[in-house]
C-alpha cells in the first residue's frame, strides 16, 4: 500500500475482530515509530506492547472511548482491541518537545497498522496513574497515550463537515466522521 492510500483509508477504528496480532507485526509497527522524527533527536519515547488477555482487560478499563457518542459507548467484550501500544516518555519533565515526538510516533503507528491490515485508534483520554500502576512502570516514565489495535470489525465513513465536528453512528451502527473539505483549508500564495 502506498502512503497516500494508507492515509486515505485510515480511520479511527473502535470495533475489532477477536483475532490475534503477531508480535512480528507489532515490532514492525514500533520500528516505524522508532524512526519517526524526534525534536533535537532526543528520542525520549519507549513503547509498551500489551497482548496478554488479562492485561488487555486491565488496560481497557483505564481508557475513554468515543466521547461524542451518547449515551456513553465502549466496545463490547467481543469487539475490544487485541493489542495496545502504550507510548511512554522517559523523563518527560526534561523535554519540552516530547508531545510533538509522541504525536508523530502515534501517527506513524496508525499508518503502519493500516499497512499491516489493522485498525487503530489513538486514545489520549487515559487514567494515567492507574495505567502506570498496572504496567508497573518506573517512576521516571510518563504515559502519553495508548494506541488500540486489531483487525477491523467496522469501516468508518468520511462525511463532509457541515455543522459539527462530532462523529456519530447511524441506525446500522456505521460510524460517520465529518472532515473539512480540502478547498476550505488550503491557501496558495495568499490567504
C-alpha positions in Angstrom: 0.0 0.0 0.0 1.4 3.4 -0.8 1.5 6.1 1.9 -1.2 8.3 0.3 -3.7 5.4 0.1 -2.9 4.4 3.6 -3.7 7.9 4.8 -7.0 8.0 2.7 -8.1 4.6 4.1 -7.1 5.0 7.7 -9.8 6.0 10.1 -10.0 5.6 13.9 -11.5 2.1 14.5 -13.1 1.3 17.8 -14.5 -2.2 17.0 -12.2 -5.1 16.4 -12.3 -8.7 15.4 -11.1 -11.1 18.1 -8.1 -12.3 16.1 -4.6 -12.3 17.5 -1.9 -9.9 16.1 1.6 -11.3 15.6 4.4 -9.9 17.7 6.3 -9.5 14.4 3.7 -7.1 13.1 3.7 -5.2 16.4 7.5 -4.9 16.3 7.4 -3.7 12.7 4.9 -1.0 13.7 7.1 0.1 16.6 10.2 0.1 14.5 8.5 2.6 12.2 7.6 4.8 15.2 11.2 4.5 16.5 12.4 6.0 13.2 9.9 8.9 13.4 11.4 12.5 13.7 12.4 13.5 17.2 12.9 17.1 18.3 16.6 17.7 18.8 16.9 14.0 18.2 16.4 13.4 22.0 14.4 10.2 21.4 12.5 10.2 24.7 9.9 7.6 23.6 9.6 4.0 24.5 6.8 1.6 23.7 5.0 -0.9 25.8 3.2 -3.7 23.9 0.2 -5.3 25.6 -1.2 -8.5 24.1 -1.9 -10.7 27.2 -5.7 -11.1 27.5 -5.8 -10.3 31.3 -3.5 -7.3 31.0 -5.5 -6.1 27.9 -8.7 -6.2 30.1 -7.0 -4.1 32.8 -5.7 -1.6 30.2 -9.1 -1.3 28.6 -10.6 -0.2 32.0 -8.3 2.8 32.0 -9.4 4.2 28.6 -12.1 6.6 27.5 -13.9 5.7 24.3 -15.8 7.7 21.6 -16.6 10.8 23.7 -19.1 12.2 21.2 -21.3 9.1 21.1 -24.2 9.4 23.6 -25.1 7.6 25.8 -21.6 6.6 26.9 -20.3 4.0 24.5 -17.5 1.4 24.8 -16.6 -1.6 22.6 -18.5 -4.7 23.8 -16.5 -7.7 25.1 -16.3 -9.3 21.7 -15.2 -6.0 19.9 -12.3 -5.0 22.1 -8.7 -4.3 20.9 -6.4 -7.3 20.6 -3.3 -5.3 21.4 -2.3 -1.9 22.7 0.9 0.1 22.2 1.4 2.4 25.1 3.5 5.4 24.2 5.9 6.2 27.1 8.1 9.2 27.6 11.3 8.8 29.6 12.0 11.9 31.8 9.1 14.0 30.3 9.8 16.9 32.6 13.3 17.3 31.0 11.9 17.5 27.4 9.7 20.4 26.4 9.1 18.9 22.9 8.0 15.3 23.8 4.4 15.9 22.9 5.4 16.5 19.3 7.5 13.4 19.3 4.7 11.3 20.7 2.2 12.7 18.3 4.3 12.0 15.3 5.1 8.5 16.6 1.4 7.8 17.1 0.7 8.9 13.5 3.4 6.5 12.2 1.9 3.7 14.3 -1.5 4.2 12.8 -0.2 4.3 9.3 1.9 1.2 9.8 -1.1 -0.5 11.4 -3.1 0.3 8.2 -0.2 -1.1 6.1 -0.4 -4.3 8.2 -4.1 -4.6 7.6 -5.0 -3.5 11.2 -7.4 -0.9 12.5 -6.1 1.6 15.1 -7.3 4.3 17.5 -5.1 6.8 19.3 -6.5 7.3 22.8 -5.4 10.3 24.9 -8.2 10.0 27.5 -6.4 7.7 29.8 -6.3 7.2 33.6 -2.5 7.6 33.5 -1.9 6.9 37.2 -3.9 3.7 37.2 -2.3 2.6 33.9 1.2 3.4 35.3 0.5 1.2 38.3 -1.0 -1.6 36.2 2.0 -1.7 33.9 4.4 -1.4 36.9 6.4 1.4 35.1 9.4 3.1 36.6 8.7 6.5 38.2 10.5 8.5 35.5 8.2 7.2 32.7 5.1 9.2 31.7 2.2 7.6 29.8 1.5 9.9 26.9 -1.2 7.9 25.0 -2.4 4.4 24.1 -2.9 3.1 20.5 -5.6 0.4 20.4 -5.0 -2.2 17.6 -6.8 -5.0 16.0 -8.3 -6.4 12.8 -11.1 -4.1 11.8 -14.7 -5.0 12.6 -16.0 -1.7 11.3 -15.2 0.7 8.5 -16.0 4.3 9.4 -17.2 6.6 6.7 -15.9 10.1 6.0 -18.5 12.8 5.7 -18.2 16.4 4.6 -18.1 18.7 7.7 -21.2 20.8 7.8 -22.4 22.0 11.2 -20.4 19.9 13.7 -17.1 18.0 14.1 -18.9 15.4 16.2 -18.8 11.9 14.8 -21.9 9.7 15.0 -23.3 6.2 14.4 -26.3 5.8 12.1 -29.2 3.3 12.6 -27.0 0.5 11.2 -24.2 1.4 13.7 -21.9 2.7 10.9 -19.6 5.4 12.3 -19.6 8.7 10.3 -16.7 11.1 10.7 -17.0 14.7 9.5 -13.9 16.2 7.9 -13.3 19.7 6.4 -13.1 20.0 2.6 -9.6 20.5 1.1 -10.6 23.7 -0.6 -11.8 25.1 2.8 -8.4 24.7 4.5 -5.8 25.3 1.7 -4.2 28.7 0.9 -1.8 29.1 -2.0 0.4 32.1 -2.0 -2.1 34.3 -0.2 -4.8 33.9 2.5 
